[in-house]
Amino acid sequence: MASTKRPLAGMDGFTLTKRFPLLASFLPLIVLMAVAYVWPIAAIVRGSFSDEDGLFAGRQNYTDVLGSYYFWDSLWFSLRVSLISTFLSIVLAAALAMALRETFAGKKIALFISQYNLSIPRMAAAMIMVFLLSQTGLLSAVSHALGFTESVGGFPWLVYDAKGKGLILVFVWKFFPYICISMLGVLQGASIEYEQQAAALGVGKWRRFFFVVLPTVAPAIAVSSILVFAASFGDYEAPAILGSAQERSLSVMLYLKYADPDMRDRPEAFAIMVLMGLVLMAVVVAYRRAAAGGTRKRGL
């Protein structure tokens, strides 16, 4: 008597012979993700709990890093620069998005000018800031030629300074288009009916922006701002070029410890990598909780 094969239970009607090729088609992607992401992360975590000989050292590396003054100074410097850069990027992107949502002559040129720097590498952007803002740069020479400064050295320190002004400028210039594009996409697809109704009721322009427009684009601002914060917090090229010897970002400090010929500092570099990842995870978790709280308040 001939036997008939039945689909396995819980397979939604697919037999094993039909399901296996589907899983096999994803195998190269799974292997690639494991090699590119899972294995490096596992190696970093393992290295943070090991000594220079690769032996298990427990939490000693984290104790040494968290007990050092350089870590907290670098963490505060990186957080301050990243937060200020993200805030200024939001303000600039909001102003530009509100202007670009309107139709006017030369709009395409304005869009190109506002977005062309997306293709410029961060190292090149940092070097541009050096040529423009350093005391031997273009603005310093123009200022001296016009008589605003007595000498080229009289130009204010905007790069290589301990407060990170040059870093903030390059991060804002490089990253604000991401937030602007996100906001502009939402504004162009959203209805202006509520704004028109508010204007008809006598609501001023600024109140319409804060109570009508801003809630509409808030999710786009939040998501793109997290990306901007993460990019500026973990960036190495710009801090390495524009930073000062007095204040170093965590990424620069991490590289110096990792590249030190004395291998004894490498485990601490792994610990700093893990701690930087935890900071970014904390930012994402805080955003998700804030977004969920805002959704519950709106009754959604």
Sine and cosine of phi, psi and omega as CSV:
sin_phi,cos_phi,sin_psi,cos_psi,sin_omega,cos_omega
0.00,0.00,0.79,-0.62,-0.04,-1.00
-0.95,0.31,0.67,-0.75,0.01,-1.00
-0.98,-0.19,0.60,-0.80,0.03,-1.00
-0.96,-0.29,0.67,-0.74,0.03,-1.00
-1.00,0.09,0.70,-0.71,0.02,-1.00
-0.94,-0.35,0.51,-0.86,0.06,-1.00
-0.88,0.47,0.55,-0.84,0.04,-1.00
-0.91,0.41,0.55,-0.84,0.00,-1.00
-0.90,0.43,0.64,-0.76,0.05,-1.00
0.98,0.19,0.20,0.98,-0.02,-1.00
-0.98,-0.18,0.11,0.99,0.02,-1.00
0.84,0.54,0.61,0.79,0.08,-1.00
1.00,0.06,-0.02,1.00,0.01,-1.00
-0.99,-0.13,0.73,-0.69,0.12,-0.99
-0.98,0.18,0.24,-0.97,-0.01,-1.00
-0.89,0.46,-0.57,0.82,-0.01,-1.00
-0.94,0.35,-0.43,0.90,0.05,-1.00
-1.00,0.10,-0.50,0.87,-0.08,-1.00
-0.99,0.11,-0.53,0.85,-0.08,-1.00
-0.89,0.46,-0.69,0.72,0.05,-1.00
-0.87,0.49,-0.54,0.84,0.04,-1.00
-0.90,0.44,-0.70,0.72,0.05,-1.00
-0.92,0.38,-0.60,0.80,-0.01,-1.00
-0.92,0.40,-0.52,0.86,0.01,-1.00
-0.92,0.40,-0.44,0.90,0.03,-1.00
-1.00,-0.01,-0.07,1.00,-0.06,-1.00
-0.88,0.48,-0.69,0.72,0.05,-1.00
-0.86,0.50,-0.64,0.77,0.03,-1.00
-0.91,0.40,-0.65,0.76,0.02,-1.00
-0.89,0.45,-0.68,0.73,0.01,-1.00
-0.91,0.42,-0.68,0.73,0.00,-1.00
-0.89,0.46,-0.70,0.72,0.03,-1.00
-0.89,0.45,-0.64,0.77,0.00,-1.00
-0.91,0.42,-0.67,0.74,-0.02,-1.00
-0.95,0.32,-0.64,0.77,-0.12,-0.99
-0.99,0.12,-0.46,0.89,-0.12,-0.99
-0.83,-0.57,-0.80,0.60,-0.14,-0.99
-0.92,0.40,-0.75,0.66,-0.04,-1.00
-0.90,0.44,-0.72,0.70,0.05,-1.00
-0.87,0.49,-0.65,0.76,0.01,-1.00
-0.90,0.44,-0.68,0.73,0.03,-1.00
-0.90,0.45,-0.62,0.78,0.01,-1.00
-0.92,0.39,-0.62,0.78,0.01,-1.00
-0.91,0.40,-0.72,0.70,0.01,-1.00
-0.89,0.46,-0.68,0.73,0.03,-1.00
-0.89,0.45,-0.68,0.74,0.01,-1.00
-0.90,0.43,-0.49,0.87,0.00,-1.00
-0.95,0.32,-0.31,0.95,0.04,-1.00
-0.96,-0.29,0.27,0.96,-0.02,-1.00
-0.86,-0.51,0.27,-0.96,0.08,-1.00
-0.99,-0.10,-0.14,-0.99,-0.06,-1.00
-0.92,0.40,-0.33,0.94,0.04,-1.00
-1.00,-0.05,0.04,1.00,-0.01,-1.00
0.99,0.11,0.14,0.99,0.01,-1.00
-1.00,0.03,0.47,-0.88,-0.04,-1.00
-0.90,0.43,0.79,-0.61,-0.03,-1.00
-0.87,-0.49,0.10,0.99,0.00,-1.00
0.93,0.38,-0.63,-0.77,-0.03,-1.00
-0.99,-0.11,0.32,0.95,-0.06,-1.00
-0.87,0.49,-0.66,0.75,-0.02,-1.00
-0.89,0.46,-0.66,0.75,0.02,-1.00
-0.92,0.38,-0.59,0.81,0.06,-1.00
-0.89,0.45,-0.67,0.74,0.01,-1.00
-0.92,0.39,-0.66,0.75,-0.03,-1.00
-0.93,0.36,-0.76,0.65,-0.04,-1.00
-0.93,0.36,-0.35,0.94,0.03,-1.00
-1.00,-0.04,0.06,1.00,-0.03,-1.00
-0.99,-0.16,0.52,-0.85,-0.01,-1.00
-0.96,0.29,-0.54,0.84,-0.10,-1.00
-0.92,0.40,-0.55,0.84,-0.02,-1.00
-0.91,0.42,-0.74,0.67,-0.04,-1.00
-0.93,0.37,-0.60,0.80,0.08,-1.00
-0.89,0.45,-0.71,0.71,0.01,-1.00
-0.93,0.38,-0.61,0.79,0.03,-1.00
-0.90,0.44,-0.71,0.71,0.01,-1.00
-0.90,0.43,-0.66,0.75,0.03,-1.00
-0.89,0.47,-0.71,0.70,-0.01,-1.00
-0.91,0.41,-0.68,0.74,0.02,-1.00
-0.91,0.43,-0.69,0.73,-0.03,-1.00
-0.90,0.44,-0.73,0.68,0.00,-1.00
-0.90,0.44,-0.67,0.74,-0.04,-1.00
-0.93,0.37,-0.67,0.74,-0.01,-1.00
-0.92,0.38,-0.70,0.72,0.02,-1.00
-0.90,0.43,-0.67,0.74,0.01,-1.00
-0.89,0.46,-0.67,0.74,0.00,-1.00
-0.92,0.40,-0.68,0.73,0.00,-1.00
-0.89,0.45,-0.74,0.68,0.00,-1.00
-0.91,0.42,-0.57,0.82,0.06,-1.00
-0.90,0.44,-0.63,0.78,0.04,-1.00
-0.90,0.44,-0.71,0.70,-0.02,-1.00
-0.89,0.46,-0.74,0.67,-0.01,-1.00
-0.91,0.42,-0.66,0.75,0.00,-1.00
-0.91,0.41,-0.62,0.78,0.01,-1.00
-0.91,0.42,-0.70,0.71,0.01,-1.00
-0.89,0.45,-0.67,0.74,-0.03,-1.00
-0.95,0.33,-0.64,0.77,0.00,-1.00
-0.90,0.43,-0.64,0.76,0.03,-1.00
-0.90,0.43,-0.55,0.83,0.03,-1.00
-0.97,0.25,-0.63,0.78,-0.07,-1.00
-0.98,0.20,-0.23,0.97,0.05,-1.00
-0.95,0.32,-0.36,0.93,0.02,-1.00
-0.99,0.11,0.38,-0.93,0.05,-1.00
-0.99,-0.11,0.82,-0.57,0.00,-1.00
-0.44,-0.90,0.29,-0.96,0.02,-1.00
-0.91,0.41,0.72,-0.69,-0.01,-1.00
0.99,0.11,0.28,0.96,-0.03,-1.00
-0.90,0.44,-0.63,0.77,-0.01,-1.00
-0.90,0.44,-0.62,0.78,0.03,-1.00
-0.92,0.40,-0.65,0.76,0.02,-1.00
-0.90,0.43,-0.62,0.78,0.05,-1.00
-0.90,0.44,-0.66,0.75,0.01,-1.00
-0.90,0.43,-0.70,0.72,-0.02,-1.00
-0.90,0.44,-0.60,0.80,-0.04,-1.00
-0.97,0.24,-0.28,0.96,-0.11,-0.99
-0.86,-0.52,-0.08,1.00,-0.11,-0.99
-0.92,0.40,-0.47,0.88,-0.05,-1.00
-0.96,0.27,-0.05,1.00,0.10,-1.00
-0.89,0.45,-0.49,0.87,-0.03,-1.00
-1.00,0.08,-0.09,1.00,-0.04,-1.00
-1.00,0.06,0.82,-0.57,0.04,-1.00
-0.87,0.49,0.46,-0.89,-0.04,-1.00
-0.90,0.43,-0.54,0.84,0.05,-1.00
-0.91,0.42,-0.67,0.74,0.04,-1.00
-0.91,0.41,-0.62,0.78,0.03,-1.00
-0.89,0.45,-0.64,0.77,0.04,-1.00
-0.91,0.42,-0.65,0.76,0.02,-1.00
-0.92,0.39,-0.56,0.83,0.07,-1.00
-0.88,0.48,-0.67,0.74,0.02,-1.00
-0.90,0.43,-0.57,0.82,0.05,-1.00
-0.90,0.44,-0.71,0.70,-0.01,-1.00
-0.92,0.39,-0.47,0.88,-0.04,-1.00
-1.00,0.01,-0.68,0.73,-0.27,-0.96
-0.95,-0.33,-0.17,0.98,-0.01,-1.00
-0.94,0.33,0.21,-0.98,-0.03,-1.00
-0.93,0.36,-0.25,0.97,0.12,-0.99
-0.94,-0.34,0.29,0.96,-0.06,-1.00
-1.00,-0.01,-0.14,-0.99,-0.09,-1.00
-0.91,0.42,-0.75,0.67,-0.04,-1.00
-0.90,0.43,-0.58,0.82,0.05,-1.00
-0.91,0.42,-0.67,0.74,0.02,-1.00
-0.91,0.41,-0.66,0.75,0.02,-1.00
-0.91,0.41,-0.67,0.74,0.01,-1.00
-0.88,0.47,-0.65,0.76,0.02,-1.00
-0.93,0.36,-0.62,0.78,-0.01,-1.00
-0.92,0.40,-0.54,0.84,0.00,-1.00
-1.00,0.07,-0.09,1.00,0.04,-1.00
1.00,0.05,0.18,0.98,0.02,-1.00
-0.97,0.25,-0.45,0.89,0.05,-1.00
-0.80,-0.59,0.56,-0.83,-0.04,-1.00
-0.95,0.32,-0.49,0.87,0.01,-1.00
-0.53,-0.85,0.19,-0.98,0.04,-1.00
-0.88,0.47,-0.59,0.80,0.01,-1.00
-0.95,0.33,-0.19,0.98,0.03,-1.00
-0.99,0.16,-0.09,1.00,0.03,-1.00
-0.94,0.35,0.66,-0.75,-0.05,-1.00
-0.89,0.46,0.50,-0.87,0.01,-1.00
-0.96,0.27,0.94,-0.35,0.05,-1.00
-0.93,-0.38,-0.25,0.97,0.10,-1.00
-0.77,-0.64,0.33,-0.94,-0.05,-1.00
0.87,0.49,0.41,0.91,-0.04,-1.00
-0.98,-0.20,0.39,-0.92,-0.06,-1.00
-0.95,0.31,-0.32,0.95,-0.01,-1.00
-1.00,0.03,-0.14,0.99,0.08,-1.00
0.96,0.27,0.49,0.87,-0.02,-1.00
-0.89,0.45,-0.67,0.75,0.03,-1.00
-0.90,0.44,-0.64,0.77,0.05,-1.00
-0.88,0.48,-0.70,0.71,0.00,-1.00
-0.88,0.48,-0.68,0.73,0.00,-1.00
-0.89,0.46,-0.70,0.71,-0.04,-1.00
-0.94,0.34,-0.59,0.81,0.03,-1.00
-0.92,0.38,-0.67,0.74,0.02,-1.00
-0.90,0.44,-0.73,0.68,-0.02,-1.00
-0.89,0.45,-0.57,0.82,-0.06,-1.00
-0.99,0.12,-0.56,0.83,-0.20,-0.98
-0.96,-0.28,-0.31,0.95,-0.06,-1.00
-0.89,0.46,-0.48,0.88,0.04,-1.00
-0.87,0.49,-0.51,0.86,0.02,-1.00
-0.88,0.47,-0.71,0.71,0.02,-1.00
-0.93,0.36,-0.63,0.78,-0.01,-1.00
-0.89,0.46,-0.69,0.72,0.01,-1.00
-0.89,0.46,-0.66,0.75,0.02,-1.00
-0.89,0.45,-0.72,0.69,0.01,-1.00
-0.91,0.42,-0.67,0.74,-0.05,-1.00
-0.91,0.42,-0.60,0.80,0.05,-1.00
-0.89,0.46,-0.64,0.77,0.03,-1.00
-0.95,0.33,-0.68,0.73,-0.04,-1.00
-0.90,0.43,-0.62,0.78,-0.01,-1.00
-0.96,0.30,-0.42,0.91,0.02,-1.00
-1.00,-0.08,-0.18,0.98,-0.04,-1.00
-1.00,0.04,0.45,-0.89,0.05,-1.00
-0.98,0.18,0.60,-0.80,0.02,-1.00
-0.99,-0.13,0.26,0.97,-0.05,-1.00
-0.88,0.48,-0.70,0.72,-0.03,-1.00
-0.90,0.43,-0.62,0.79,0.05,-1.00
-0.90,0.43,-0.64,0.77,0.02,-1.00
-0.91,0.41,-0.63,0.77,0.04,-1.00
-0.91,0.41,-0.67,0.74,0.02,-1.00
-0.90,0.44,-0.64,0.77,0.03,-1.00
-0.91,0.41,-0.60,0.80,0.02,-1.00
-0.92,0.40,-0.48,0.88,0.03,-1.00
-0.99,0.10,0.04,1.00,0.05,-1.00
1.00,0.00,0.24,0.97,0.02,-1.00
-0.96,0.27,0.74,-0.67,-0.03,-1.00
-0.93,0.36,0.21,-0.98,-0.06,-1.00
-0.89,0.46,-0.71,0.70,-0.03,-1.00
-0.93,0.37,-0.63,0.78,0.03,-1.00
-0.93,0.38,-0.58,0.81,0.07,-1.00
-0.90,0.44,-0.62,0.79,0.00,-1.00
-0.91,0.41,-0.73,0.68,-0.10,-0.99
-0.97,0.25,-0.51,0.86,-0.10,-1.00
-0.96,-0.29,-0.21,0.98,0.01,-1.00
-0.87,-0.49,-0.81,0.59,-0.08,-1.00
-0.96,0.27,-0.74,0.67,-0.09,-1.00
-0.87,0.50,-0.70,0.72,0.07,-1.00
-0.87,0.49,-0.47,0.88,0.00,-1.00
-0.94,0.34,-0.66,0.76,-0.07,-1.00
-0.99,-0.11,-0.01,1.00,-0.06,-1.00
-0.84,0.54,-0.71,0.71,0.03,-1.00
-0.87,0.49,-0.66,0.75,0.02,-1.00
-0.91,0.42,-0.63,0.78,0.04,-1.00
-0.90,0.43,-0.68,0.73,-0.06,-1.00
-0.89,0.46,-0.74,0.67,-0.04,-1.00
-0.91,0.42,-0.75,0.66,-0.01,-1.00
-0.92,0.39,-0.53,0.85,0.02,-1.00
-0.92,0.39,-0.61,0.80,0.05,-1.00
-0.89,0.46,-0.66,0.75,0.04,-1.00
-0.90,0.44,-0.65,0.76,0.02,-1.00
-0.91,0.41,-0.68,0.73,0.03,-1.00
-0.88,0.48,-0.71,0.70,-0.02,-1.00
-0.90,0.43,-0.64,0.77,-0.01,-1.00
-0.92,0.39,-0.66,0.75,0.00,-1.00
-0.97,0.25,-0.56,0.83,0.00,-1.00
-0.93,0.38,-0.60,0.80,-0.05,-1.00
-0.99,-0.17,0.06,1.00,-0.05,-1.00
-0.94,0.35,0.61,-0.79,0.02,-1.00
-0.93,-0.36,-0.63,0.77,-0.15,-0.99
-0.87,0.50,-0.80,0.60,-0.06,-1.00
-0.89,0.45,-0.73,0.69,0.05,-1.00
-0.89,0.46,-0.54,0.84,0.01,-1.00
-0.93,0.37,-0.53,0.85,-0.04,-1.00
-1.00,0.03,-0.67,0.74,-0.14,-0.99
-0.98,-0.19,-0.17,0.99,-0.08,-1.00
-0.96,0.27,0.16,-0.99,0.01,-1.00
-0.93,-0.36,0.23,-0.97,0.03,-1.00
-0.97,0.25,-0.36,0.93,-0.02,-1.00
-0.98,0.20,-0.63,0.78,-0.02,-1.00
-0.80,-0.60,0.88,-0.47,0.01,-1.00
-0.90,-0.44,0.58,-0.81,0.07,-1.00
-0.96,0.26,0.27,-0.96,0.01,-1.00
-0.89,0.45,-0.59,0.81,-0.01,-1.00
-0.90,0.43,-0.65,0.76,0.03,-1.00
-0.93,0.36,-0.68,0.73,0.03,-1.00
-0.88,0.48,-0.64,0.77,0.03,-1.00
-0.88,0.47,-0.72,0.69,-0.02,-1.00
-0.90,0.43,-0.67,0.74,-0.01,-1.00
-0.88,0.48,-0.63,0.78,0.02,-1.00
-0.95,0.30,-0.60,0.80,-0.02,-1.00
-0.95,0.32,-0.61,0.79,-0.06,-1.00
-1.00,0.04,-0.03,1.00,0.00,-1.00
-0.90,0.44,0.78,-0.63,0.05,-1.00
-0.84,0.55,-0.46,0.89,0.08,-1.00
-0.97,0.25,0.96,-0.27,-0.11,-0.99
-0.92,0.40,-0.14,0.99,-0.03,-1.00
-0.92,0.38,-0.37,0.93,0.00,-1.00
-1.00,0.02,-0.19,0.98,-0.06,-1.00
-0.90,0.44,-0.66,0.75,0.05,-1.00
-0.85,0.52,-0.57,0.82,0.06,-1.00
-0.92,0.40,-0.55,0.84,0.07,-1.00
-0.89,0.46,-0.66,0.75,0.06,-1.00
-0.89,0.46,-0.65,0.76,0.02,-1.00
-0.90,0.44,-0.63,0.78,0.04,-1.00
-0.90,0.43,-0.63,0.78,0.06,-1.00
-0.85,0.53,-0.72,0.69,-0.01,-1.00
-0.90,0.43,-0.68,0.74,-0.01,-1.00
-0.91,0.42,-0.61,0.79,0.07,-1.00
-0.90,0.44,-0.64,0.77,0.07,-1.00
-0.89,0.45,-0.61,0.79,0.03,-1.00
-0.92,0.40,-0.59,0.80,0.05,-1.00
-0.88,0.47,-0.71,0.71,0.01,-1.00
-0.91,0.41,-0.62,0.79,0.06,-1.00
-0.90,0.44,-0.62,0.78,0.03,-1.00
-0.89,0.45,-0.62,0.79,0.04,-1.00
-0.90,0.43,-0.69,0.72,0.00,-1.00
-0.90,0.43,-0.68,0.73,0.01,-1.00
-0.90,0.44,-0.68,0.74,0.03,-1.00
-0.88,0.48,-0.64,0.77,0.04,-1.00
-0.90,0.43,-0.70,0.71,-0.03,-1.00
-0.89,0.45,-0.63,0.78,0.02,-1.00
-0.93,0.36,-0.64,0.77,0.04,-1.00
-0.90,0.43,-0.66,0.75,0.02,-1.00
-0.91,0.40,-0.64,0.77,0.04,-1.00
-0.92,0.39,-0.62,0.78,0.06,-1.00
-0.90,0.43,-0.63,0.77,0.05,-1.00
-0.92,0.40,-0.58,0.81,0.03,-1.00
-0.92,0.39,-0.64,0.77,0.01,-1.00
-0.92,0.39,-0.60,0.80,0.02,-1.00
-0.90,0.43,-0.58,0.82,0.01,-1.00
-0.99,0.16,-0.11,0.99,0.04,-1.00
0.97,0.23,0.41,0.91,-0.02,-1.00
-1.00,-0.01,0.00,0.00,0.00,0.00
